[in-house]
Amino acid sequence: MQFTDFFTAARALRAISQAGLFPANCRILDTQEAFNTGAADGSVAILVLAFESGDHPIEPWMARALECCADHGGKAERADTADAHREGAAGAWRLSTAEAIEQGEWVSLGASRTCGWVAVAGLLIETQHRGLGAYRLALCNSGDTAGSRDRVVGYGAWMFGEAA
């Protein structure tokens, strides 16, 4: 979701929280972070929002969250293709996270950007210490491996070895 600024996105997020929707992933990128990660051109803030459930359909929850965002001026990206989760702001943010791992930029990673980020940061610090590099083997998501593409969690695989 795109918003004019961070605080407008935060008001939408408060509405989502007060509606009792409990997203599995939620992060606001201010205009500068959205620009730095390639998720936007620096003129808008981005709200990254995802729901997960192995128990019930998430579509009504996402629909209500999108209504909350629209009530606060949020604009959704087009998401009518099978690969929509790989495109737009979400895809750019995911790719920038992968590139941060490959460039050893552990400081830019965090719990909302990388699952197990403390361990990943430790690995990247040790990799730098030993003069090794990270080489991407694959980026995929749970839709590629285990089920529906409308309920995805991203995964990446890297090999660490002698720097090229």
C-alpha positions as CSV (number, residue, x, y, z in Angstrom):
1,M,0.0,0.0,0.0
2,Q,1.3,3.5,-0.8
3,F,0.7,6.4,1.4
4,T,1.6,10.1,1.3
5,D,3.8,9.8,4.4
6,F,4.8,7.6,7.3
7,F,2.2,9.0,9.8
8,T,-0.7,8.5,7.4
9,A,0.4,4.9,7.0
10,A,0.7,4.6,10.8
11,R,-2.9,5.8,11.2
12,A,-4.0,3.1,8.7
13,L,-2.1,0.5,10.6
14,R,-3.7,1.6,13.9
15,A,-7.1,1.1,12.2
16,I,-6.0,-2.4,11.1
17,S,-4.9,-3.2,14.6
18,Q,-8.1,-1.9,16.2
19,A,-10.1,-3.9,13.7
20,G,-8.5,-7.0,15.3
21,L,-7.0,-8.3,12.1
22,F,-3.5,-9.2,13.4
23,P,-1.4,-9.4,10.2
24,A,1.4,-11.9,10.1
25,N,3.7,-9.3,8.6
26,C,3.4,-5.6,8.8
27,R,6.1,-2.9,8.2
28,I,6.0,0.7,7.3
29,L,8.8,2.0,5.0
30,D,9.1,5.8,5.3
31,T,9.7,7.7,2.1
32,Q,13.5,7.5,2.4
33,E,13.6,3.7,3.2
34,A,11.2,3.0,0.4
35,F,13.5,4.9,-1.9
36,N,16.7,3.3,-0.5
37,T,15.3,-0.2,-0.9
38,G,13.9,0.5,-4.4
39,A,10.3,-0.1,-3.2
40,A,9.3,3.4,-4.3
41,D,10.7,6.6,-5.8
42,G,10.9,8.5,-2.5
43,S,7.6,10.3,-2.9
44,V,5.5,7.8,-0.9
45,A,5.6,5.6,2.2
46,I,4.9,1.9,1.8
47,L,2.9,-0.3,4.1
48,V,4.0,-4.0,3.6
49,L,1.1,-6.1,4.8
50,A,0.6,-9.9,4.8
51,F,-1.7,-12.4,6.4
52,E,-1.1,-16.2,6.9
53,S,-3.3,-19.0,8.1
54,G,-3.3,-22.8,7.8
55,D,-6.7,-22.7,9.4
56,H,-9.0,-20.3,7.6
57,P,-9.2,-18.2,4.4
58,I,-7.3,-14.9,4.7
59,E,-9.1,-13.1,1.8
60,P,-11.7,-11.5,4.1
61,W,-9.0,-10.3,6.5
62,M,-6.9,-8.8,3.7
63,A,-10.0,-7.2,2.1
64,R,-10.9,-5.5,5.4
65,A,-7.3,-4.4,5.9
66,L,-7.3,-2.9,2.4
67,E,-10.5,-1.0,3.3
68,C,-8.8,0.4,6.4
69,C,-5.9,1.5,4.3
70,A,-8.2,3.1,1.7
71,D,-10.0,5.0,4.5
72,H,-6.7,6.6,5.2
73,G,-5.8,7.4,1.6
74,G,-3.8,4.3,0.9
75,K,-3.5,3.1,-2.7
76,A,-3.0,-0.6,-3.4
77,E,-0.8,-1.9,-6.2
78,R,-2.3,-4.1,-8.8
79,A,-2.3,-7.7,-7.5
80,D,-4.3,-9.6,-10.1
81,T,-1.5,-11.8,-11.5
82,A,-0.1,-15.0,-10.1
83,D,3.3,-13.4,-9.5
84,A,2.0,-10.1,-8.0
85,H,3.9,-10.9,-4.8
86,R,7.2,-10.8,-6.7
87,E,6.4,-7.5,-8.4
88,G,6.0,-3.9,-7.3
89,A,7.0,-2.6,-3.9
90,A,6.9,-6.0,-2.3
91,G,9.1,-7.6,-4.9
92,A,11.6,-4.7,-4.8
93,W,11.8,-4.9,-1.0
94,R,12.4,-8.7,-1.1
95,L,15.1,-8.3,-3.7
96,S,16.8,-5.5,-1.8
97,T,16.9,-7.8,1.3
98,A,18.5,-10.5,-0.8
99,E,21.0,-8.0,-2.1
100,A,21.8,-6.8,1.4
101,I,22.7,-10.4,2.4
102,E,24.9,-10.8,-0.7
103,Q,26.7,-7.5,0.0
104,G,27.2,-8.3,3.7
105,E,25.1,-5.4,4.9
106,W,23.9,-7.0,8.1
107,V,23.2,-3.7,9.7
108,S,20.3,-3.0,7.3
109,L,18.6,-6.3,8.2
110,G,16.2,-6.6,11.1
111,A,13.5,-8.8,12.6
112,S,10.8,-7.4,10.3
113,R,13.0,-7.8,7.2
114,T,14.7,-11.1,7.8
115,C,13.5,-14.1,9.8
116,G,16.3,-15.2,12.1
117,W,18.1,-11.9,11.5
118,V,20.4,-12.2,14.5
119,A,21.8,-15.5,13.2
120,V,22.0,-14.1,9.7
121,A,23.8,-11.0,11.0
122,G,26.3,-13.2,12.8
123,L,26.8,-15.3,9.7
124,L,27.5,-12.2,7.6
125,I,29.9,-10.8,10.2
126,E,31.8,-14.0,10.2
127,T,31.7,-14.2,6.4
128,Q,33.3,-10.7,6.2
129,H,35.8,-11.6,8.9
130,R,37.0,-14.7,6.8
131,G,36.9,-12.8,3.5
132,L,34.1,-14.9,2.1
133,G,31.2,-14.0,-0.2
134,A,27.5,-14.9,-0.4
135,Y,26.3,-16.4,-3.6
136,R,22.5,-16.7,-4.3
137,L,21.3,-20.1,-5.2
138,A,17.6,-19.4,-5.2
139,L,14.8,-17.1,-4.2
140,C,11.4,-18.6,-3.9
141,N,8.3,-18.7,-1.7
142,S,6.0,-21.2,-0.1
143,G,3.7,-21.0,-3.2
144,D,6.6,-22.4,-5.2
145,T,7.1,-25.3,-2.9
146,A,4.0,-26.2,-0.9
147,G,0.7,-24.7,-1.9
148,S,-1.3,-21.6,-2.8
149,R,0.4,-18.6,-4.3
150,D,-1.9,-16.2,-2.5
151,R,-0.5,-17.1,0.9
152,V,3.3,-16.9,0.6
153,V,6.4,-16.6,2.8
154,G,9.6,-15.8,1.0
155,Y,12.7,-18.0,1.2
156,G,16.2,-17.6,-0.1
157,A,19.2,-19.9,-0.3
158,W,22.9,-18.8,-0.5
159,M,26.2,-20.5,-0.6
160,F,29.1,-18.9,1.2
161,G,32.6,-19.3,-0.2
162,E,35.7,-17.6,-1.5
163,A,35.0,-14.1,-2.7
164,A,35.1,-13.8,-6.5
